[in-house]
Amino acid sequence: MSVSTMLLLFSSLVFLLAGLVKGVLGMGLPTVAMGLLAVAMTPGEASALLLVPSLMTNLWQLFGGPGLLPLLRRLWPLLLALALGTLVTTRWLVESASPWIPVALGACLLVYGGLGLLSFRARAPQRREGAWSALVGLLTGLVTGLTGVFVVPAVPYLQALGLPREMLIQALGLSFTVATLALGLGLFIHGGSQSLDLGLTWLMLLPALLGLEIGRRIRRRLSEAVFRRLFFLGLLALGAHSLLHGVLLLAG
């Protein structure tokens, strides 16, 4: 079996698993995919491969919710700052030789995994929500552009807003869509599109959608609390691996 065939099979399994996670939890596709793809390719290549599966599954999640217009009116400061922050730091993601990339990704995964296991839920400030949303969006954009992963602090912040479950899932889909589009634009501007294989990234959409449907069916049968616990433990393991890899590169 050739190296290219093995890489294709490995990538397909990664997107199948990542889609499954997203199907159960409503999030996690780029987080899982980036953590696993980093074993076989650079962060820039992994981010390019993620563009189509991430965008299409996010659009499916976005338009499947109950209240898009109210969310746009409420979250536009977060979304605008998220896009700007992502564009600012994408060039560091393209410079994939930097050992700080796996360090940042590992730290991101560890924070997210730890917060998930602790069931940490802060309450968002009720005053000056627009300003807080813009700050959270900017910080999340900086992390997204640097690591290719949309995670913190936006996901805990959106959870802290107290949105109904279906609207929360839709808000995550809306934010993921903006982050994915901004990341794709940033990769194009900074030359990361050279890593983009359009045929391959569209091909990865198939296992992602299959995993998405499997995840939805599992969600009906499996306790979500148990699955979330296993998921966050997995993120901690991936984060520790990525962080250690980056530290060893810095030390070397």
C-alpha positions in Angstrom: 0.0 0.0 0.0 1.5 3.4 -1.1 2.1 6.2 1.3 -0.6 8.4 -0.4 -3.2 5.6 -0.1 -2.4 5.2 3.6 -2.7 8.9 4.1 -6.0 9.0 2.3 -7.4 6.1 4.5 -6.0 7.7 7.6 -7.6 11.1 6.8 -10.9 9.5 5.9 -11.0 7.7 9.3 -10.1 11.0 11.1 -13.0 12.9 9.4 -15.4 10.0 10.1 -14.5 10.2 13.8 -14.6 14.0 13.8 -18.0 14.0 12.1 -19.3 11.5 14.6 -18.2 13.7 17.5 -19.9 16.7 15.9 -23.1 14.7 15.3 -23.3 13.8 19.0 -22.2 17.1 20.6 -22.8 19.7 17.9 -19.1 20.7 17.9 -15.6 19.2 17.9 -15.0 18.5 14.2 -12.0 20.8 13.7 -10.7 20.2 17.2 -10.6 16.4 16.8 -9.4 16.5 13.2 -6.6 19.0 13.8 -5.3 17.0 16.8 -5.2 13.7 14.8 -4.1 15.1 11.4 -1.1 16.7 13.1 0.4 13.2 13.4 0.7 12.9 9.6 0.9 16.5 8.2 1.7 20.1 9.0 -0.9 22.4 10.7 -1.2 24.4 7.5 -1.9 21.3 5.4 -4.4 20.0 8.0 -6.2 23.4 8.1 -6.5 23.5 4.3 -7.9 19.9 4.3 -10.5 20.9 6.9 -12.0 23.8 5.0 -14.7 22.1 3.0 -15.8 19.4 5.6 -15.9 22.0 8.4 -17.7 24.7 6.3 -20.4 22.3 4.9 -21.1 20.6 8.3 -21.3 24.0 10.0 -23.8 25.3 7.4 -25.9 22.2 8.0 -25.8 22.9 11.7 -26.5 26.7 11.1 -29.6 26.4 9.0 -31.0 23.6 11.1 -31.7 25.8 14.1 -34.7 27.9 15.2 -33.6 31.5 15.3 -30.8 32.7 12.9 -31.8 36.4 12.7 -32.0 36.9 16.5 -28.6 35.3 16.9 -27.1 37.5 14.2 -28.5 40.6 15.9 -27.1 39.5 19.3 -23.8 38.0 18.3 -22.6 40.3 15.4 -19.8 41.9 17.6 -18.4 38.5 18.4 -18.6 37.3 14.8 -16.9 40.5 13.4 -14.1 40.4 16.0 -13.7 36.7 15.4 -13.1 37.1 11.7 -10.7 40.0 12.2 -8.7 38.1 14.9 -8.5 35.0 12.7 -7.1 37.0 9.8 -4.5 38.7 12.0 -2.8 35.4 13.1 -3.3 33.0 10.1 0.1 33.8 8.8 1.7 32.1 11.8 -0.4 29.0 11.0 1.0 29.0 7.4 4.5 29.2 8.9 4.0 25.6 10.1 7.7 25.1 10.9 7.3 27.2 14.1 7.3 24.9 17.2 4.9 27.3 18.9 2.1 26.0 16.7 1.8 22.6 18.4 2.4 24.2 21.8 -0.5 26.6 21.2 -2.7 23.8 19.8 -1.9 21.5 22.8 -2.6 24.3 25.3 -5.9 25.0 23.5 -7.0 21.3 23.7 -5.9 21.0 27.3 -7.9 24.0 28.4 -11.0 22.9 26.5 -10.7 19.3 27.7 -10.2 20.4 31.3 -13.1 22.8 31.3 -15.3 20.1 29.8 -14.4 17.5 32.4 -15.0 20.0 35.2 -18.4 21.0 33.7 -17.3 24.6 34.2 -20.0 27.0 33.2 -19.4 30.7 34.0 -22.2 33.3 33.8 -21.7 35.9 31.0 -21.9 39.5 32.1 -25.3 41.0 31.5 -24.1 44.5 31.2 -22.2 45.6 28.1 -22.7 42.3 26.5 -21.7 43.7 23.1 -18.3 44.8 24.3 -17.7 41.4 26.1 -18.8 39.6 22.9 -16.3 41.6 20.8 -13.5 40.8 23.3 -14.3 37.1 23.3 -14.6 37.0 19.5 -11.2 38.7 19.1 -9.4 36.4 21.5 -11.0 33.4 19.9 -10.0 34.6 16.5 -6.4 35.0 17.5 -6.5 31.4 18.8 -8.3 30.2 15.6 -5.8 31.8 13.3 -2.9 30.5 15.2 -4.0 26.9 15.7 -6.8 26.3 13.1 -9.1 25.3 16.0 -12.2 27.3 17.1 -12.5 26.5 20.8 -11.7 29.0 23.5 -13.0 31.3 24.9 -16.0 31.5 22.6 -17.5 28.0 23.3 -17.6 28.5 27.1 -18.9 32.1 26.5 -21.7 31.0 24.3 -22.6 28.3 26.8 -22.6 31.0 29.6 -25.2 33.1 27.7 -27.9 30.7 28.8 -29.3 30.0 25.3 -31.8 27.2 24.8 -30.1 24.0 23.7 -31.1 24.1 20.0 -30.3 27.8 19.8 -26.9 27.2 21.4 -26.1 24.5 18.8 -27.2 27.0 16.1 -25.0 29.7 17.6 -22.0 27.4 17.6 -22.7 26.6 14.0 -22.9 30.3 13.1 -19.6 31.0 14.9 -17.9 28.0 13.4 -19.0 29.1 9.9 -17.6 32.6 10.3 -14.3 31.2 11.7 -14.0 28.7 8.8 -14.6 31.4 6.2 -12.1 33.7 7.9 -9.5 31.0 8.2 -9.9 30.1 4.5 -9.5 33.7 3.5 -6.4 34.0 5.8 -4.8 30.9 4.2 -5.4 32.4 0.8 -4.0 35.8 1.7 -0.9 34.4 3.4 -0.1 31.7 0.8 -1.5 28.8 2.7 -3.8 27.9 -0.2 -0.8 26.2 -1.8 -1.4 23.4 0.6 -5.1 23.2 -0.5 -6.0 20.1 -2.6 -9.6 20.9 -3.7 -10.3 17.4 -4.8 -9.1 15.9 -1.5 -10.8 18.4 0.8 -14.2 17.8 -1.0 -13.5 14.0 -0.8 -13.1 14.3 3.0 -16.7 15.8 3.1 -18.1 12.3 2.5 -16.7 10.6 5.7 -17.4 13.8 7.7 -21.1 13.6 6.7 -21.3 9.9 7.3 -19.8 10.4 10.8 -22.3 13.2 11.4 -25.2 11.0 10.7 -23.8 8.1 12.8 -23.3 10.6 15.6 -26.9 11.8 15.4 -28.1 8.2 15.7 -25.7 7.4 18.6 -27.0 10.6 20.4 -30.4 9.0 20.5 -29.2 5.9 22.2 -26.1 6.7 24.2 -25.9 8.9 27.3 -24.5 12.2 26.2 -22.9 12.7 29.5 -20.8 9.5 29.1 -19.8 10.4 25.6 -18.8 13.9 26.6 -16.6 12.6 29.3 -14.8 10.3 27.0 -14.5 13.0 24.4 -12.9 15.5 26.8 -10.5 12.8 28.1 -9.5 12.2 24.5 -8.9 16.0 24.0 -6.7 16.0 27.1 -4.6 13.2 25.7 -4.3 14.9 22.2 -3.5 18.2 23.9 -0.8 16.7 26.0 0.8 14.9 23.0 0.8 18.1 20.9 2.1 20.2 23.7 4.9 17.8 24.5 5.8 17.6 20.8 6.1 21.4 20.6 8.1 21.6 23.8 10.6 19.0 22.5 10.9 21.0 19.2 11.6 24.2 21.2 14.2 22.4 23.4 15.9 20.9 20.3 
